[in-house]
Amino acid sequence: MTGKLRLPSLNALRVFHAVVQHKSFRQAADELLVTPQAVGQQIKLLEDTLQVTLFERKGRSIELTESAILLSHYVKAGFDEFSEGVRRVTKSNYRDRINLNASPYFATHYLLPRLSLFREILPGADLRLTTMVDLPDFGRDDIDMTVQWGYGNWPDYETTLLVPDPKIICCTPAIGEKIKSAQDLTRFTLLDTVKSKRLWPDILRHLAVEQTQGDRSIGFDDAATMRRATLQGIGVGLVSVIDAEEDLRSGALVAPLGRDALSNMKPEEVPGFYLVMPRGHLRVKAVAALHRWLVQQDWGSDLKLSLPKPTPLSD
């Protein structure tokens, strides 16, 4: 009969978690208000218990072994769940509150027009919405889940694609007259997003454009600012379909390579809006209900049409 697995001490795991975060015994010791020697003793105790090497010294620095990298994911998830459980229990007035965070673009263009539908399905939910361009710190910012723009690269969290965010290459009519082929794009300033360094490179590669070291670009924090810069003729922008269709209809912008120039890009090269959250948060009934509702919505439908009646949540 197999014996019960012997778990390491919680204190040793706490010290390990701090060392992984700081990549330093000394900085971990400062956080924990102990000596570096005490940190070293706890790590040695943990290694002896697990019978694996967790850190390798490289001069004055340390490197995580493969075992440490694997263990760190589970330890972080464990401490995140501890924190969430304590928060839920001690903040009794907020147990049924759902703190949803979203990128400003998703909140404005997608979420707000549909939020009343969720209120009809869960009328008693105490829903709080905040907006943030960057991924929040779930514990520090008291966030249950967030919708973020990107490519889904958040391996430590539960991540679900809600809707792709395909782009249309746009510019003012004056610039558009000078763009006769995809290669001509490199003659102009390319308006980019600071959240991703791969957006334009992926697009130029898709269009078989030869890139040079002299290619110029300006990065922006958010889509709205990039769109305004495009409208002002600062350069060639990548505008989301919802905004681009409005600007193309008005004549303020043109699509020099056509509306469908990027329509057949590989799915993994198309950014989107992802629902991101710590896995442990799904254990809270109200949070799980909102998560299920967000995933079930058809966010890609035409938002200018009258919104559908609320669909009951399926189990």
C-alpha positions as CSV (number, residue, x, y, z in Angstrom):
1,M,0.0,0.0,0.0
2,T,1.4,3.4,-1.0
3,G,2.1,5.7,1.9
4,K,0.7,9.2,2.0
5,L,2.7,11.8,0.2
6,R,4.9,13.8,2.5
7,L,4.4,17.5,1.8
8,P,7.1,20.2,2.4
9,S,6.5,22.7,5.2
10,L,4.4,25.7,4.3
11,N,7.2,28.0,5.4
12,A,9.7,26.4,3.1
13,L,7.3,26.8,0.2
14,R,6.7,30.4,1.2
15,V,10.4,31.1,1.1
16,F,10.7,29.2,-2.2
17,H,7.9,31.4,-3.7
18,A,9.7,34.6,-2.6
19,V,13.1,33.4,-4.0
20,V,11.4,32.6,-7.4
21,Q,9.8,36.0,-7.5
22,H,13.0,37.9,-6.8
23,K,15.5,35.5,-8.3
24,S,17.6,36.4,-5.3
25,F,18.1,34.9,-1.8
26,R,19.0,38.3,-0.4
27,Q,16.0,40.1,-1.8
28,A,13.7,37.3,-0.7
29,A,15.2,37.6,2.8
30,D,14.5,41.4,2.8
31,E,10.8,40.7,1.9
32,L,10.4,38.0,4.5
33,L,12.4,40.0,7.2
34,V,14.8,37.2,7.8
35,T,18.5,36.7,7.0
36,P,19.8,35.3,3.7
37,Q,21.2,32.4,5.7
38,A,17.7,31.5,7.0
39,V,16.4,31.6,3.4
40,G,19.2,29.3,2.3
41,Q,18.3,26.9,5.1
42,Q,14.7,26.7,4.1
43,I,15.6,26.1,0.5
44,K,18.0,23.3,1.5
45,L,15.2,21.8,3.7
46,L,12.9,21.9,0.7
47,E,15.4,20.3,-1.7
48,D,16.1,17.6,0.9
49,T,12.4,16.9,1.3
50,L,11.8,16.8,-2.5
51,Q,15.1,15.2,-3.2
52,V,15.7,17.5,-6.2
53,T,17.9,20.5,-6.9
54,L,15.9,23.7,-7.3
55,F,18.5,26.4,-7.8
56,E,22.0,26.6,-9.4
57,R,24.4,29.3,-8.5
58,K,25.9,31.3,-11.4
59,G,28.4,33.6,-9.8
60,R,26.4,36.0,-7.7
61,S,23.1,35.1,-9.4
62,I,20.9,32.0,-9.2
63,E,19.1,30.1,-11.9
64,L,16.0,28.0,-11.5
65,T,16.3,24.4,-12.5
66,E,13.6,22.7,-14.6
67,S,12.1,21.2,-11.4
68,A,12.0,24.7,-9.8
69,I,10.2,26.2,-12.8
70,L,7.6,23.4,-12.7
71,L,7.1,23.6,-9.0
72,S,6.8,27.4,-9.0
73,H,3.7,27.4,-11.2
74,Y,1.9,25.2,-8.6
75,V,3.2,27.0,-5.6
76,K,2.1,30.4,-7.1
77,A,-1.4,29.0,-7.8
78,G,-1.6,27.6,-4.3
79,F,-0.7,30.9,-2.6
80,D,-3.1,32.8,-5.0
81,E,-5.9,30.5,-3.8
82,F,-4.9,31.0,-0.2
83,S,-5.1,34.8,-0.7
84,E,-8.4,34.6,-2.5
85,G,-9.9,32.4,0.2
86,V,-8.8,34.7,3.0
87,R,-10.1,37.7,1.0
88,R,-13.5,36.1,0.5
89,V,-13.9,35.0,4.1
90,T,-12.7,38.2,5.8
91,K,-14.5,40.7,3.5
92,S,-18.0,39.4,4.3
93,N,-19.6,42.5,2.8
94,Y,-18.0,41.7,-0.6
95,R,-18.5,38.0,-0.9
96,D,-21.1,38.3,-3.6
97,R,-19.3,41.2,-5.4
98,I,-17.8,40.5,-8.8
99,N,-14.9,42.7,-9.8
100,L,-14.5,42.7,-13.6
101,N,-11.7,44.5,-15.3
102,A,-11.5,45.1,-19.0
103,S,-9.4,46.9,-21.6
104,P,-10.9,50.3,-22.3
105,Y,-11.6,49.3,-25.9
106,F,-13.4,46.1,-25.1
107,A,-15.4,47.8,-22.4
108,T,-16.6,50.6,-24.6
109,H,-17.2,48.7,-27.9
110,Y,-18.3,45.3,-26.7
111,L,-19.1,45.0,-23.0
112,L,-21.2,48.1,-22.1
113,P,-23.8,47.5,-24.9
114,R,-24.4,44.0,-23.5
115,L,-23.9,44.4,-19.8
116,S,-27.6,44.8,-19.1
117,L,-28.2,41.3,-20.5
118,F,-26.1,39.9,-17.7
119,R,-28.0,41.9,-15.1
120,E,-31.2,40.3,-16.4
121,I,-29.8,36.8,-15.9
122,L,-28.2,37.5,-12.5
123,P,-30.2,40.5,-11.2
124,G,-28.7,40.1,-7.7
125,A,-25.1,40.2,-8.7
126,D,-23.0,43.1,-7.4
127,L,-20.9,43.8,-10.5
128,R,-18.1,46.3,-10.5
129,L,-16.4,47.3,-13.7
130,T,-12.9,48.9,-14.0
131,T,-10.8,49.5,-17.0
132,M,-7.0,49.0,-17.5
133,V,-4.8,48.7,-20.5
134,D,-2.3,46.3,-18.8
135,L,-2.9,43.0,-17.0
136,P,-3.9,43.9,-13.4
137,D,-2.4,42.4,-10.3
138,F,-5.4,40.2,-9.3
139,G,-4.6,40.2,-5.6
140,R,-3.4,43.8,-5.1
141,D,-6.1,45.3,-7.4
142,D,-8.9,43.0,-6.0
143,I,-9.9,41.8,-9.5
144,D,-11.8,38.6,-10.1
145,M,-11.2,38.5,-13.9
146,T,-10.1,40.7,-16.7
147,V,-10.5,41.0,-20.5
148,Q,-7.2,41.8,-22.1
149,W,-6.0,42.4,-25.7
150,G,-3.2,40.2,-26.9
151,Y,-2.3,36.8,-28.2
152,G,-3.3,34.6,-25.2
153,N,0.2,34.4,-23.7
154,W,-0.8,34.2,-20.0
155,P,0.3,30.6,-19.1
156,D,-0.3,31.1,-15.3
157,Y,-4.0,31.9,-15.7
158,E,-7.2,30.5,-17.1
159,T,-7.3,32.1,-20.6
160,T,-10.2,32.0,-23.1
161,L,-10.4,33.9,-26.4
162,L,-13.7,35.9,-26.5
163,V,-13.3,37.6,-29.9
164,P,-10.5,38.1,-32.4
165,D,-9.5,41.7,-33.2
166,P,-8.6,41.7,-36.9
167,K,-7.1,44.9,-38.3
168,I,-7.5,46.9,-41.4
169,I,-4.6,48.8,-42.8
170,C,-5.8,52.5,-42.9
171,C,-4.5,55.9,-43.7
172,T,-5.7,59.3,-44.9
173,P,-6.6,59.6,-48.6
174,A,-3.5,61.8,-49.1
175,I,-1.2,59.0,-47.9
176,G,-3.3,56.3,-49.7
177,E,-2.7,57.9,-53.1
178,K,1.0,57.2,-52.6
179,I,0.6,53.5,-51.6
180,K,0.4,51.4,-54.8
181,S,1.7,48.1,-53.3
182,A,2.3,46.5,-49.9
183,Q,6.0,47.3,-50.2
184,D,5.1,51.0,-50.3
185,L,4.1,50.8,-46.6
186,T,7.7,50.9,-45.6
187,R,8.0,54.5,-46.9
188,F,5.7,55.7,-44.2
189,T,5.6,55.8,-40.4
190,L,3.8,52.7,-39.2
191,L,1.6,53.3,-36.2
192,D,2.0,50.5,-33.7
193,T,0.9,49.3,-30.3
194,V,3.4,49.1,-27.4
195,K,1.6,46.1,-26.1
196,S,2.9,43.9,-28.9
197,K,6.1,44.0,-30.9
198,R,4.8,41.4,-33.4
199,L,1.7,43.1,-34.9
200,W,3.3,44.9,-37.8
201,P,6.1,42.3,-38.3
202,D,3.5,39.6,-38.7
203,I,1.5,41.7,-41.1
204,L,4.4,42.7,-43.2
205,R,5.6,39.1,-43.4
206,H,2.0,38.0,-44.4
207,L,2.1,40.6,-47.2
208,A,5.6,39.4,-48.3
209,V,7.0,42.9,-47.6
210,E,10.8,43.1,-47.3
211,Q,11.6,44.7,-44.0
212,T,14.6,46.9,-43.5
213,Q,16.4,48.2,-40.4
214,G,15.2,51.7,-41.3
215,D,11.5,51.0,-41.0
216,R,9.9,53.7,-38.9
217,S,7.1,53.2,-36.3
218,I,5.5,55.0,-33.4
219,G,4.0,53.0,-30.5
220,F,0.7,53.9,-28.7
221,D,-0.7,52.6,-25.4
222,D,-4.2,52.2,-26.7
223,A,-6.2,51.7,-29.9
224,A,-8.1,55.0,-29.6
225,T,-4.9,57.1,-29.6
226,M,-3.6,55.1,-32.6
227,R,-6.8,55.7,-34.5
228,R,-6.6,59.5,-33.8
229,A,-3.0,59.5,-35.0
230,T,-4.1,57.7,-38.2
231,L,-6.9,60.3,-38.7
232,Q,-4.4,63.1,-38.3
233,G,-2.2,61.7,-41.1
234,I,0.8,60.9,-38.8
235,G,1.2,57.5,-40.5
236,V,-0.4,54.2,-41.5
237,G,-2.4,52.7,-38.8
238,L,-3.9,49.3,-37.9
239,V,-7.5,50.0,-37.0
240,S,-9.9,47.5,-35.6
241,V,-12.7,46.5,-37.9
242,I,-15.5,48.3,-36.0
243,D,-13.7,51.6,-36.1
244,A,-12.3,51.2,-39.5
245,E,-15.7,50.6,-41.2
246,E,-17.0,53.8,-39.7
247,D,-14.0,55.8,-40.9
248,L,-14.0,54.2,-44.3
249,R,-17.7,55.0,-44.8
250,S,-17.2,58.6,-43.8
251,G,-14.2,59.0,-46.1
252,A,-11.9,60.1,-43.3
253,L,-9.7,57.1,-44.0
254,V,-9.0,54.7,-46.9
255,A,-7.8,51.1,-47.0
256,P,-5.0,51.4,-49.6
257,L,-4.6,47.6,-49.9
258,G,-8.3,46.8,-49.6
259,R,-10.5,45.9,-46.6
260,D,-9.7,42.2,-46.9
261,A,-5.9,42.4,-47.3
262,L,-5.4,40.7,-43.9
263,S,-8.4,38.5,-43.9
264,N,-6.5,35.2,-44.5
265,M,-3.8,35.7,-41.8
266,K,-3.1,32.7,-39.7
267,P,-5.4,32.6,-36.6
268,E,-2.4,32.6,-34.2
269,E,-1.2,35.8,-35.8
270,V,-4.4,37.7,-35.2
271,P,-4.7,39.4,-31.8
272,G,-7.9,39.3,-29.8
273,F,-9.6,40.0,-26.5
274,Y,-9.0,37.2,-24.0
275,L,-10.8,36.5,-20.7
276,V,-8.0,36.0,-18.1
277,M,-8.3,35.0,-14.5
278,P,-6.7,32.9,-11.7
279,R,-8.1,29.3,-11.9
280,G,-9.1,29.3,-8.3
281,H,-11.6,32.2,-8.8
282,L,-13.9,29.9,-10.7
283,R,-14.8,28.2,-7.4
284,V,-16.8,31.3,-6.5
285,K,-20.4,30.8,-7.7
286,A,-21.1,34.4,-8.9
287,V,-17.7,34.7,-10.6
288,A,-18.1,31.4,-12.3
289,A,-21.5,32.5,-13.6
290,L,-20.1,35.7,-15.1
291,H,-17.2,33.7,-16.6
292,R,-19.7,31.3,-18.2
293,W,-21.8,34.2,-19.6
294,L,-18.8,36.0,-21.0
295,V,-17.6,32.9,-22.8
296,Q,-21.1,32.1,-24.2
297,Q,-21.7,35.5,-25.8
298,D,-21.3,36.0,-29.6
299,W,-19.0,39.0,-29.3
300,G,-18.2,38.9,-33.0
301,S,-21.8,39.8,-34.1
302,D,-22.6,43.2,-35.5
303,L,-22.9,45.5,-32.5
304,K,-25.0,48.0,-34.5
305,L,-27.8,45.5,-34.7
306,S,-30.4,45.4,-32.0
307,L,-29.1,43.2,-29.2
308,P,-30.5,39.7,-28.7
309,K,-32.7,38.8,-25.8
310,P,-30.7,37.4,-22.9
311,T,-29.9,33.7,-23.2
312,P,-30.2,31.7,-20.0
313,L,-26.9,30.4,-18.7
314,S,-26.3,26.7,-19.5
315,D,-24.5,24.5,-17.1
